[in-house]
Amino acid sequence: MEEVENRTIRKVMWRLMPFLVVCYFVAYLDRVNVGFAKLQMNAALGLSEAAYGFGAGLFFIAYFLLEVPSNLVLNKFGARLWIARIMLGWGIISGLFAFIAPISQATGISNEWVFYILRFLLGIAEAGFFPGIIFYLTLWFPSVYRARVVAMFMLAIPFSSIVGAPVSGALLNITGAGFEGWQWLFILEALPSIAMSVVVVVYLTDRPSLATWLRDDEKTWLEARLETERKQKVAAEHLSIGKALSDPRVLACSFVYFCLNAASYGVAFFLPTIVKGFGVSNF
């Protein structure tokens, strides 16, 4: 039985984790690339520092409101289609940031408000991706493996900064076809999300029972192990959504995560401006 377990986990790990890390790499890049675009975008659109900061934060208001509902929908319709929908939606909206001025001219809405609306829509589109992936991992990995796979998944965050930062800076130097560097940045970094949404539909499998890439004994072991854990959790305690969200342990962890994100995104959105102030090149 131990041989089956090792073989199954190894297969699932190699099948899912590299792909999911790439998906989150793309997601995080699209989420924070506005900080790099700001180096040129604010002047081009006439945005103040306050307007930029407010717009950057609007993303998270929509994200906050729809995180839980999005996860419930994912559970109902399946991770494969819902994650693909999320990636396609945020890819299209992220690309639209390059066209703020034309949208403003066509609608009569100011550049500032178009920026606000697109940031809010981006939050709506991307809501549910991170917790959706975390939930998806629970469908494939027994509890003893989850800490390590979540840690592996979140390696995409520093990796996106290591690779994405110099790439984003370099894209600011591209001009042509009537677009400035910050517009090319949004367009070119939106394309991977759109392309990946198609790959998600083809590549991901919703549940172990549907995995043609696992042998019968591997599927049987994995499903039995996950079902045993599910029954143990139900027997121990069953929480409604309201009780779960008001549980002191959830609130305490949420407060810790709030402090972490307040600091990390504060840096992410303004660090390119700070570093640029040192007198260095975009790259």
C-alpha positions as semicolon CSV with decimal commas, in nm:
position;residue;x (nm);y (nm);z (nm)
1;M;0,000;0,000;0,000
2;E;0,287;0,238;0,073
3;E;0,422;0,175;-0,276
4;V;0,086;0,271;-0,428
5;E;0,071;0,586;-0,214
6;N;0,418;0,701;-0,312
7;R;0,354;0,631;-0,679
8;T;0,017;0,809;-0,676
9;I;0,134;1,121;-0,494
10;R;0,439;1,147;-0,718
11;K;0,221;1,130;-1,029
12;V;-0,029;1,385;-0,899
13;M;0,250;1,615;-0,784
14;W;0,425;1,621;-1,120
15;R;0,100;1,642;-1,315
16;L;-0,054;1,935;-1,123
17;M;0,201;2,142;-0,931
18;P;0,426;2,279;-1,210
19;F;0,119;2,377;-1,412
20;L;-0,059;2,542;-1,118
21;V;0,256;2,734;-1,025
22;V;0,272;2,874;-1,379
23;C;-0,097;2,973;-1,355
24;Y;-0,040;3,162;-1,030
25;F;0,278;3,318;-1,169
26;V;0,069;3,466;-1,451
27;A;-0,205;3,572;-1,207
28;Y;0,030;3,752;-0,970
29;L;0,208;3,923;-1,259
30;D;-0,121;4,063;-1,392
31;R;-0,220;4,169;-1,042
32;V;0,087;4,384;-0,971
33;N;0,208;4,492;-1,316
34;V;0,014;4,815;-1,268
35;G;0,300;4,920;-1,038
36;F;0,542;4,903;-1,332
37;A;0,298;5,063;-1,576
38;K;0,258;5,351;-1,328
39;L;0,605;5,476;-1,421
40;Q;0,461;5,597;-1,752
41;M;0,084;5,556;-1,717
42;N;0,019;5,824;-1,456
43;A;0,172;6,096;-1,671
44;A;0,008;5,967;-1,991
45;L;-0,341;5,955;-1,838
46;G;-0,309;6,245;-1,597
47;L;-0,355;6,028;-1,287
48;S;-0,249;6,162;-0,950
49;E;-0,071;5,949;-0,691
50;A;-0,393;5,943;-0,487
51;A;-0,599;5,830;-0,788
52;Y;-0,350;5,554;-0,862
53;G;-0,349;5,434;-0,501
54;F;-0,729;5,436;-0,484
55;G;-0,758;5,244;-0,811
56;A;-0,499;4,990;-0,698
57;G;-0,705;4,928;-0,385
58;L;-1,039;4,897;-0,567
59;F;-0,922;4,565;-0,704
60;F;-0,931;4,417;-0,355
61;I;-1,279;4,545;-0,270
62;A;-1,427;4,343;-0,555
63;Y;-1,192;4,057;-0,475
64;F;-1,307;4,058;-0,111
65;L;-1,677;4,057;-0,198
66;L;-1,659;3,767;-0,442
67;E;-1,392;3,535;-0,300
68;V;-1,632;3,307;-0,114
69;P;-1,915;3,310;-0,373
70;S;-1,664;3,228;-0,646
71;N;-1,537;2,929;-0,451
72;L;-1,891;2,800;-0,400
73;V;-1,953;2,821;-0,775
74;L;-1,624;2,641;-0,841
75;N;-1,733;2,358;-0,615
76;K;-2,064;2,331;-0,803
77;F;-1,944;2,351;-1,164
78;G;-1,594;2,204;-1,132
79;A;-1,251;2,357;-1,098
80;R;-1,143;2,310;-1,458
81;L;-1,408;2,527;-1,623
82;W;-1,428;2,784;-1,344
83;I;-1,052;2,842;-1,323
84;A;-1,043;2,875;-1,702
85;R;-1,325;3,133;-1,682
86;I;-1,134;3,328;-1,419
87;M;-0,812;3,334;-1,623
88;L;-0,988;3,431;-1,945
89;G;-1,179;3,711;-1,771
90;W;-0,883;3,867;-1,598
91;G;-0,666;3,833;-1,910
92;I;-0,914;4,030;-2,122
93;I;-0,968;4,298;-1,856
94;S;-0,596;4,331;-1,787
95;G;-0,537;4,391;-2,157
96;L;-0,805;4,661;-2,163
97;F;-0,590;4,880;-1,937
98;A;-0,384;4,959;-2,247
99;F;-0,692;5,124;-2,398
100;I;-0,801;5,348;-2,110
101;A;-0,769;5,666;-2,316
102;P;-0,971;5,536;-2,617
103;I;-1,237;5,396;-2,382
104;S;-1,254;5,732;-2,209
105;Q;-1,296;5,915;-2,539
106;A;-1,563;5,673;-2,661
107;T;-1,769;5,679;-2,341
108;G;-1,711;6,030;-2,214
109;I;-1,591;5,888;-1,881
110;S;-1,270;6,038;-1,748
111;N;-0,942;5,844;-1,766
112;E;-0,942;5,830;-1,388
113;W;-1,284;5,664;-1,368
114;V;-1,209;5,420;-1,649
115;F;-0,902;5,318;-1,449
116;Y;-1,116;5,273;-1,137
117;I;-1,379;5,067;-1,321
118;L;-1,122;4,839;-1,483
119;R;-0,945;4,780;-1,151
120;F;-1,277;4,689;-0,990
121;L;-1,367;4,458;-1,280
122;L;-1,024;4,296;-1,257
123;G;-1,096;4,216;-0,892
124;I;-1,430;4,062;-0,990
125;A;-1,267;3,856;-1,265
126;E;-0,981;3,726;-1,051
127;A;-1,180;3,664;-0,732
128;G;-1,173;3,302;-0,630
129;F;-0,858;3,201;-0,815
130;F;-0,625;3,163;-0,517
131;P;-0,875;3,001;-0,277
132;G;-1,011;2,802;-0,572
133;I;-0,669;2,649;-0,633
134;I;-0,625;2,580;-0,260
135;F;-0,963;2,404;-0,259
136;Y;-0,869;2,217;-0,576
137;L;-0,556;2,084;-0,405
138;T;-0,771;1,936;-0,128
139;L;-0,943;1,726;-0,395
140;W;-0,612;1,567;-0,491
141;F;-0,386;1,560;-0,187
142;P;-0,449;1,399;0,153
143;S;-0,407;1,635;0,448
144;V;-0,055;1,518;0,534
145;Y;0,070;1,649;0,198
146;R;-0,119;1,978;0,181
147;A;0,123;2,206;0,365
148;R;0,405;2,121;0,127
149;V;0,194;2,151;-0,191
150;V;0,051;2,488;-0,083
151;A;0,406;2,607;-0,011
152;M;0,514;2,488;-0,355
153;F;0,217;2,663;-0,514
154;M;0,296;2,993;-0,341
155;L;0,654;2,984;-0,466
156;A;0,500;3,146;-0,773
157;I;0,485;3,477;-0,580
158;P;0,861;3,530;-0,531
159;F;0,929;3,366;-0,867
160;S;0,698;3,617;-1,039
161;S;0,900;3,898;-0,884
162;I;1,236;3,742;-0,974
163;V;1,136;3,689;-1,338
164;G;0,842;3,924;-1,384
165;A;1,001;4,242;-1,249
166;P;1,286;4,272;-1,502
167;V;1,055;4,155;-1,783
168;S;0,796;4,419;-1,692
169;G;1,066;4,682;-1,673
170;A;1,202;4,583;-2,012
171;L;0,855;4,593;-2,172
172;L;0,828;4,959;-2,076
173;N;1,094;5,030;-2,338
174;I;0,883;4,888;-2,623
175;T;0,705;5,138;-2,848
176;G;0,528;5,103;-3,178
177;A;0,189;5,065;-3,351
178;G;0,075;5,379;-3,171
179;F;0,126;5,231;-2,826
180;E;0,361;5,340;-2,550
181;G;0,562;5,105;-2,332
182;W;0,308;5,087;-2,048
183;Q;0,037;4,990;-2,296
184;W;0,250;4,712;-2,447
185;L;0,317;4,594;-2,092
186;F;-0,055;4,540;-2,028
187;I;-0,119;4,383;-2,367
188;L;0,174;4,141;-2,373
189;E;0,132;4,031;-2,010
190;A;-0,241;3,969;-2,062
191;L;-0,184;3,725;-2,347
192;P;-0,042;3,439;-2,131
193;S;-0,353;3,447;-1,910
194;I;-0,582;3,418;-2,210
195;A;-0,374;3,137;-2,361
196;M;-0,352;2,952;-2,028
197;S;-0,731;2,961;-1,990
198;V;-0,758;2,736;-2,295
199;V;-0,485;2,504;-2,168
200;V;-0,659;2,473;-1,828
201;V;-0,970;2,327;-1,993
202;V;-0,765;2,068;-2,177
203;Y;-0,506;1,986;-1,911
204;L;-0,670;1,992;-1,567
205;T;-0,888;1,711;-1,434
206;D;-1,168;1,794;-1,191
207;R;-1,140;1,491;-0,963
208;P;-0,929;1,176;-0,921
209;S;-1,212;0,955;-1,048
210;L;-1,183;1,127;-1,388
211;A;-0,804;1,103;-1,415
212;T;-0,720;0,885;-1,714
213;W;-0,352;0,943;-1,634
214;L;-0,380;0,747;-1,307
215;R;-0,393;0,368;-1,288
216;D;-0,700;0,203;-1,137
217;D;-0,523;0,106;-0,815
218;E;-0,392;0,462;-0,779
219;K;-0,737;0,615;-0,823
220;T;-0,887;0,364;-0,581
221;W;-0,628;0,441;-0,312
222;L;-0,654;0,818;-0,351
223;E;-1,033;0,831;-0,352
224;A;-1,053;0,600;-0,049
225;R;-0,798;0,807;0,146
226;L;-0,971;1,138;0,070
227;E;-1,315;0,995;0,150
228;T;-1,191;0,864;0,486
229;E;-1,057;1,209;0,574
230;R;-1,382;1,373;0,464
231;K;-1,586;1,145;0,689
232;Q;-1,354;1,216;0,982
233;K;-1,400;1,591;0,937
234;V;-1,779;1,564;0,912
235;A;-1,791;1,345;1,222
236;A;-1,575;1,589;1,417
237;E;-1,755;1,913;1,328
238;H;-1,976;2,054;1,054
239;L;-1,975;2,432;1,015
240;S;-2,210;2,643;0,809
241;I;-2,056;2,922;0,602
242;G;-2,168;3,177;0,863
243;K;-2,014;2,983;1,150
244;A;-1,694;2,924;0,957
245;L;-1,651;3,293;0,876
246;S;-1,718;3,396;1,237
247;D;-1,499;3,130;1,395
248;P;-1,234;3,300;1,615
249;R;-0,961;3,085;1,459
250;V;-1,061;3,195;1,109
251;L;-1,079;3,560;1,218
252;A;-0,736;3,539;1,384
253;C;-0,578;3,386;1,074
254;S;-0,757;3,643;0,857
255;F;-0,612;3,928;1,065
256;V;-0,261;3,786;1,026
257;Y;-0,311;3,751;0,652
258;F;-0,455;4,104;0,633
259;C;-0,138;4,244;0,792
260;L;0,079;4,040;0,558
261;N;-0,104;4,157;0,244
262;A;-0,129;4,520;0,354
263;A;0,250;4,530;0,375
264;S;0,335;4,313;0,074
265;Y;0,097;4,478;-0,173
266;G;0,188;4,822;-0,044
267;V;0,542;4,740;-0,147
268;A;0,440;4,567;-0,472
269;F;0,241;4,862;-0,603
270;F;0,496;5,133;-0,519
271;L;0,837;4,963;-0,524
272;P;0,893;5,021;-0,898
273;T;0,841;5,395;-0,840
274;I;1,078;5,392;-0,542
275;V;1,350;5,204;-0,730
276;K;1,308;5,422;-1,038
277;G;1,371;5,719;-0,812
278;F;1,723;5,588;-0,754
279;G;1,802;5,693;-1,110
280;V;1,820;5,346;-1,264
281;S;1,683;5,233;-1,600
282;N;1,342;5,070;-1,642
283;F;1,502;4,729;-1,670
